[in-house]
Structure formats: structure tokens, C-alpha cells
Amino acid sequence: MKIGVPREIKSQEHRVGLVPASVKEMIAAGHEVFVETNAGAGIGYDDKSYKEAGAHILGEAKAVFDIADMIIKVKEPQAQECKMLREGQILFTYLHLAPDPEQAKGLVNSGCVAIAYETVLGPNGKGLPLLAPMSEVAGRLSTQVGAHYLQKHIGGLGRLIGGVPGVKPADVLVLGGGVAGFNAARMAAGLEANVTILERSPDKIRELDDYFAGRAQILYSTTDTLEKYAAEADIVIGAVLIPGASAPKLLNRDILKTMNPGSVVVDIAIDQGGCFETSKATTHNDPIYTVEGVTHYCVANMPGAVPLTSALALNNAVLPYALRLANKGWKAALAEDPNFREGLNVCFGKITHKGVAESLKMDYIENPPEMAA
């Protein structure tokens, strides 16, 4: 199979779909890899490193899209990239379609086979193995950026996240105890903040309680507990996810009004529309805005801030799945693994993921005829 790796063009996105080590694995399996010039430059991989791995270097994205059977990216295709996709071509990347009807229309119109990292399920239908590494990065970053924006000279209330002897540390509230929320809480607890996690799954509550062993407070999430602890929080981190669907709006403007001026909210769920009523996607170029005196950080590609770490972690997770698609073809690879099949979002002009279709209010087709062997 011919694999294409274009340079990412989303604002301040320096990650790359395949690093040279992954290219080498693809070629060892008998495939050809075509990489757009400077695709990996943002994380220190020049064209020479890709050539040494065996890749062909092409001068522009269109050439990559034209020759490739499968495009491997990091972020969702931008409008000009959707126009370069063709019928039957495989697109393997993050899509986050639920809050993005324009992208969905572009993919539908292209006729491509779009497989989303974020909806592929793990063994036994548990976990999101291709989302997990970026959730880990985003979770850990959320605590860092929350602590940063608490500083007074950039509009924060001026509290040190870990405090000092005799002075209380910051109160950090984490909404959701999944991969992102766990990693956010883990970092905050490590910095000696007062950490509270709100979660609804009884099994997850027990798991978190066992792990933190008193270093964080784990509470069942209700409207009452959210209202109470948000009002006291210096940092609120939103980390709630429903695979494929829009994130629920948990923290509304009325709750926001009860928070102290200069406190910070970080919305990790912004890729899926955000879990705060006042959230709107921002970029690394212009990451924050203020509502009701509260600083909002809602960058839609948070892991792009640390692209070297992120690209390597993502490649570790994605490579085995990409090899299966290349070795077996998308029909066979998805047919033999129903959990991998959950990654299929768009196929030959049809929405094939129920959560995505419901969020977009578009027709859902579970098994389009093109999936037949």
C-alpha cells in the first residue's frame, strides 16, 4: 500500500503522522511511504531522516494526497485537505466530528473512508487506545497551564499551585476521572495542590480512591457537588468525554459567576465541543479569554504544545493499527475487529458512527454496502 504523510497545517500544529521510525516499520512490512517535505521539521525530523528511513519526499501536499492509498495525519483535515481526498481513499487521523459539521460535510462529499483515532475502542470494548496517549498529555498539560495562568501578572489571582508552609495551596477541581482527568489530578496532587475529582462511575471512583489514597478527594458527581466545589476552586479542569459525541455542558455561566475573579478553567474536552457552557475553541497563538472574570483556556490541540513528546507517544499507539490497515486493507482489518470498526466515522459518503451522526443530526448507516468484501 502507498502511505501518505502530509505536513500538518492547523495553526501551531507541529506533530507529524509518522515519525521516521514508524516509516521504517511500514517499509519493512512491504509498503511505500510518501512524506511531504518538512512534515517533521517542527519536531526535529528533517527530510534527510525520512529518506534514510526509506520514504519518498514530495514537494507539496497535493502530490502526497494524489499518490497515497492511505493518508495518516494527526489533526482533522482542514477544508483544503478535504478537497484533496478522493473516493475510497483511507484517512486515518483524529477527526472530532461531533462539533464540526463543515468537516463532516467535506469528508462525506469526498467519498473517502475516514477512520478516527478517537473512537477506536480497546480490547473487550474498553478504553480508547488511540486517544489515550494524547489524553495523558493533555491531562498533564492542563495542570501546567492552569498553574501558569494563576499568576497575577497574566491576570490570575496570584496563588501558587502548591502553596508554601503556612499558606494554603490552590484548590483544583477535576471533572471526570478518565485518562485525561486522572493525569490532570495526578500532576496537581504531585504539585501538592488540594485536589478534588468528580466522577460518576462507581468502579472508577474506587479505582481513583485506591490510587490516590487520600492525596485527592474523590466524590460522586452531582449538580450540588459541582456547584459547591467549583465556587471554591482556583482551577477547574474539564475532562469529560463521550466517545464520538459532543461533550456534555457541565459548568454553566451561573456556576462560573460564583468563582473567584482570576481563577482558571481549562477545557480538555474542547475538541468535542467543550464541557463548559462558556467554552469556545482557541489556539496556541491566542490561548485564553475571560468570561465573568474567569480565565478560559480552551486550546483545541493542547498536545501540540509539546509536539515531540506527543508525536512519539501517538506513533507508539497508532503504528500497530496503521500496519493492520496497510497489510490487510481497511475492509478486512475492520471486519475482523469490531473494536477497530468503531473508528470508522465516514465511508463512501455515509456517516457510520452512531454518536457522530446523532451529534451532527445526520443520517446514520451502520453497514454501508461498500464494506462488503
Secondary structure, DSSP 4 states (H G I P E B T S, - for coil): -EEEEPPP-STT----SS-HHHHHHHHHTT-EEEEETTTTGGGT--HHHHHHHTPEEESSHHHHHHH-SEEE-SSPPPHHHHTT--TT-EEEE----TT-HHHHHHHHHHT-EEEEGGG---GGG-S-TTTHHHHHHHHHHHHHHHHHHTSGGGTS----TT-BTTB---EEEEE--SHHHHHHHHHHHHTT-EEEEEE--HHHHHHHHHHHTTSSEEEE--HHHHHHHHHH-SEEEE----TTSPPP--B-HHHHHTSPTT-EEEEGGGGGT-SBTT---BBTTB-EEEETTEEEE-BTTGGGGSHHHHHHHHHHHHHHHHHHHHHH-HHHHHHT-HHHHTTEEEETTEE--HHHHHHHT--B-SS-GGG--
